[in-house]
Amino acid sequence: MKQSLSNKIIEHLKRRGWTNGNDLEVFAIQEGYKGSTASRVCRQLREDGIIIDELRKGDSVESVWYKYKRNLLSYQSTTQSTNTITDLQAKLKNS
């Protein structure tokens, strides 16, 4: 039986810790899925409380990073300010 993409992403995050959303899209493609499917699966896993996300500001672009929630005991943000995707969506909706 083929393992679901959500289970593959969870295992991937358990091994790697914080992972950029773009890297997860590449991972999904390597596993035979569309890259956009990884984004949808990550949103669902976040809504289910299995993973967390963090919006990080780079030099010229913001990107979403994901982490398996069990590792939260050792969680410390690596950025000065963090926003979840939900926060960003609310900001966009209100603007």
Contact map, one row per residue, 1 for C-alpha under 8 A:
11100000000000000000000000000000000000000000000000000000000000000000000000000000000000000000000
11110000000000000000000000000000000000000000000000000000000000000000000000000000000000000000000
11111011000000000000000000000000000000000000000000000000000000000000000000000000000000000000000
01111111000000000000000000000000000000000000000000000000000000000000000000000000000000000000000
00111111100000000000000000010000100001001000000000000000000000000000000000000000000000000000000
00011111110000000000000000000000000000001100100000000000000000000000000000000000000000000000000
00111111111000000000000000000000000000000000000000000000000000000000000000000000000000000000000
00111111111100000000000000000000000000000000000000000000000000000000000000000000000000000000000
00001111111110000000000100000000000001000000000000000000000000000000000000000000000000000000000
00000111111111000000000000000000000000000000000000100000000000000001000000000000000000000000000
00000011111111100000000000000000000000000000000000000000000000000000000000000000000000000000000
00000001111111110000000000000000000000000000000000000000000000000000000000000000000000000000000
00000000111111111110000000000000000000000000000000000000000000000111000000000000000000000000000
00000000011111111000000000000000000000000000000000000000000000000011001000000000000000000000000
00000000001111111000000000000000000000000000000000000000000000000000000000000000000000000000000
00000000000111111110000000000000000000000000000000000000000000000000000000000000000000000000000
00000000000011111110000000000000000000000000000000000000000000000111001000000000000000000000000
00000000000010011111000000000000000000000000000000000000000000001111000000000000000000000000000
00000000000010011111101100000000000000000000000000000000000000001110000000000000000000000000000
00000000000000000111111100000000000000000000000000000000000000111100000000000000000000000000000
00000000000000000011111110000000000000100000000000000000000000111100000000000000000000000000000
00000000000000000001111111000000000000000000000000000000000000000000000000000000000000000000000
00000000000000000011111111100000000000000000000000000000000000000000000000000000000000000000000
00000000100000000011111111110000001001100000000000000000000000000000000000000000000000000000000
00000000000000000000111111111000011111100000000000000000000000000000000000000000000000000000000
00000000000000000000011111111100001000000000000000000000000000000000000000000000000000000000000
00000000000000000000001111111110001000000000000000000000000000000000000000000000000000000000000
00001000000000000000000111111111111011000000000000000000000000000000000000000000000000000000000
00000000000000000000000011111111111000000000000000000000000000000000000000000000000000000000000
00000000000000000000000001111111100000000000000000000000000000000000000000000000000000000000000
00000000000000000000000000111111100000000000000000000000000000000000000000000000000000000000000
00000000000000000000000000011111110000000000000000000000000000000000000000000000000000000000000
00001000000000000000000000011111111011000000000000000000000000000000000000000000000000000000000
00000000000000000000000010011001111111000000000000000000000000000000000000000000000000000000000
00000000000000000000000111111000111111100000000000000000000000000000000000000000000000000000000
00000000000000000000000010000000011111110000000000000000000000000000000000000000000000000000000
00000000000000000000000010010000111111111000000000000000000000000000000000000000000000000000000
00001000100000000000000110010000111111111100000000000000000000000000000000000000000000000000000
00000000000000000000100110000000001111111110000000000000000000000000000000000000000000000000000
00000000000000000000000000000000000111111111000000000000000000000000000000000000000000000000000
00001100000000000000000000000000000011111111100000000000000000000000000000000000000000000000000
00000100000000000000000000000000000001111111110000100000000000000100000000000000000000000000000
00000000000000000000000000000000000000111111111000000000000000000000000000000000000000000000000
00000000000000000000000000000000000000011111111100000000000000000000000000000000000000000000000
00000100000000000000000000000000000000001111111111100000000000000000000000000000000000000000000
00000000000000000000000000000000000000000111111111111000000000000000000000000000000000000000000
00000000000000000000000000000000000000000011111111000000000000000000000000000000000000000000000
00000000000000000000000000000000000000000001111111100000000000000000000000000000000000000000000
00000000000000000000000000000000000000000000111111110000000000000000100000000000000000000000000
00000000000000000000000000000000000000000000111111110000000000000001110000000000000000000000000
00000000010000000000000000000000000000000100110111111000000000000111100000000000000000000000000
00000000000000000000000000000000000000000000010011111100000000000111100000000000000000000000000
00000000000000000000000000000000000000000000010000111110000000011110000000000000000110000000000
00000000000000000000000000000000000000000000000000011111000000011100000000000000011110000000000
00000000000000000000000000000000000000000000000000001111100001111000000000000000011110000000000
00000000000000000000000000000000000000000000000000000111110001111000000000000010111000000000000
00000000000000000000000000000000000000000000000000000011111111100000000000000000000000000000000
00000000000000000000000000000000000000000000000000000001111111100000000000000000000000000000000
00000000000000000000000000000000000000000000000000000000111110000000000000000000000000000000000
00000000000000000000000000000000000000000000000000000000111111000000000000000000000000000000000
00000000000000000000000000000000000000000000000000000000111111100000000000000000000000000000000
00000000000000000000000000000000000000000000000000000011110111110000000000000000000000000000000
00000000000000000001100000000000000000000000000000000011110011111000000000000000000000000000000
00000000000000000001100000000000000000000000000000001111000001111100000000000000000010000000000
00000000000000000111100000000000000000000000000000001111000000111110000000000000000000000000000
00000000000010001111100000000000000000000100000000111100000000011111000000000000000000000000000
00000000000011001110000000000000000000000000000000111000000000001111101000000000000000000000000
00000000010011001100000000000000000000000000000001110000000000000111111100000000000000000000000
00000000000000000000000000000000000000000000000011110000000000000011111100000000000000000000000
00000000000000000000000000000000000000000000000001000000000000000001111110000000000000000000000
00000000000001001000000000000000000000000000000000000000000000000011111111100000000000000000000
00000000000000000000000000000000000000000000000000000000000000000001111111100000000000000000000
00000000000000000000000000000000000000000000000000000000000000000000011111100000000000000000000
00000000000000000000000000000000000000000000000000000000000000000000001111110000000000000000000
00000000000000000000000000000000000000000000000000000000000000000000001111111000000000000000000
00000000000000000000000000000000000000000000000000000000000000000000000001111100000000000000000
00000000000000000000000000000000000000000000000000000000000000000000000000111111010000000000000
00000000000000000000000000000000000000000000000000000000000000000000000000011111000000000000000
00000000000000000000000000000000000000000000000000000001000000000000000000001111110000000000000
00000000000000000000000000000000000000000000000000000000000000000000000000001111110000000000000
00000000000000000000000000000000000000000000000000000001000000000000000000000011111000000000000
00000000000000000000000000000000000000000000000000000111000000000000000000001011111100000000000
00000000000000000000000000000000000000000000000000000111000000000000000000000000111111110000000
00000000000000000000000000000000000000000000000000001110000000000000000000000000011111110000000
00000000000000000000000000000000000000000000000000001110000000010000000000000000001111111000000
00000000000000000000000000000000000000000000000000000000000000000000000000000000001111111100000
00000000000000000000000000000000000000000000000000000000000000000000000000000000001111111110000
00000000000000000000000000000000000000000000000000000000000000000000000000000000001111111111000
00000000000000000000000000000000000000000000000000000000000000000000000000000000000011111111100
00000000000000000000000000000000000000000000000000000000000000000000000000000000000001111111110
00000000000000000000000000000000000000000000000000000000000000000000000000000000000000111111111
00000000000000000000000000000000000000000000000000000000000000000000000000000000000000011111111
00000000000000000000000000000000000000000000000000000000000000000000000000000000000000001111111
00000000000000000000000000000000000000000000000000000000000000000000000000000000000000000111111
00000000000000000000000000000000000000000000000000000000000000000000000000000000000000000011111
